[in-house]
């Protein structure tokens, strides 16, 4: 690639020399109060150089702005890559823990004899609660479905009279 660039530069120089030889006539140049004479090739070369400088100065702010943006984006990319690496490490750790948890059978903690006795004892009032629930069930068993429907109908009728 470097050879191609060198060949292009050499070709441009050869063309410039041919142009200078063919256009060696002296021409007068006047600019405001400045008057001079010079070779046509030299004048054209100066015009080319000044045009390139003006073009560079005009595009310089955009170049600087793009350079800053590229630098900022490079830093952002580096920060995001660090975050990705950190998250990947965390993910690998979690997957490793899941693998270890799946390999180990679930074990219930061993209790001391005193703790087992405490767990086997019923809390106070639990027996009384069971007796109350049994009495409620017996009361419901003694009531016939017709009696329950009658009570519901009576309650509905009372509500209708109160709303009229």
JOSUL-V225514 format. One record per backbone hydrogen bond with DSSP energy under -1.0 kcal/mol. CO is the residue of the C=O (numbers start at 1). NH is the residue of the N-H. If there is no record, write none. Layout:
BEGIN
CO|NH + CO|NH
END
This chain:
BEGIN
1|5 + 2|6 + 3|7 + 4|8 + 5|9 + 6|10 + 7|11 + 8|12 + 9|13 + 10|14 + 11|15 + 12|16 + 13|17 + 14|18 + 15|19 + 16|20 + 17|21 + 18|22 + 19|23 + 23|41 + 25|40 + 27|38 + 29|36 + 31|34 + 34|31 + 36|29 + 38|27 + 39|43 + 40|44 + 41|45 + 42|46 + 43|47 + 44|48 + 45|49 + 46|50 + 47|51 + 48|52 + 49|53 + 50|54 + 51|55 + 52|56 + 53|57 + 54|58 + 55|59 + 56|60 + 59|63 + 60|64 + 61|65 + 62|66 + 63|67 + 64|68 + 65|69 + 66|70 + 67|71 + 68|72 + 69|73 + 70|74 + 71|75 + 72|76 + 73|77 + 74|78 + 75|79 + 76|80 + 77|81 + 78|82 + 79|83 + 80|84 + 81|85 + 82|86 + 83|87 + 84|88 + 85|89 + 86|90 + 87|91 + 88|92 + 89|93 + 90|94 + 91|95 + 92|96 + 93|97 + 94|98 + 95|99 + 96|100 + 97|101 + 98|102 + 99|103 + 100|104 + 112|116 + 113|117 + 114|118 + 115|119 + 116|120 + 117|121 + 123|126 + 125|129 + 126|130 + 127|131 + 128|132 + 129|133 + 130|134 + 131|135 + 132|136 + 133|137 + 134|138 + 135|139 + 136|140 + 137|141 + 138|142 + 144|148 + 145|149 + 146|150 + 147|151 + 148|152 + 149|153 + 150|154 + 151|155 + 152|156 + 153|157 + 154|158 + 155|159 + 156|160 + 157|161 + 158|162 + 159|163
END
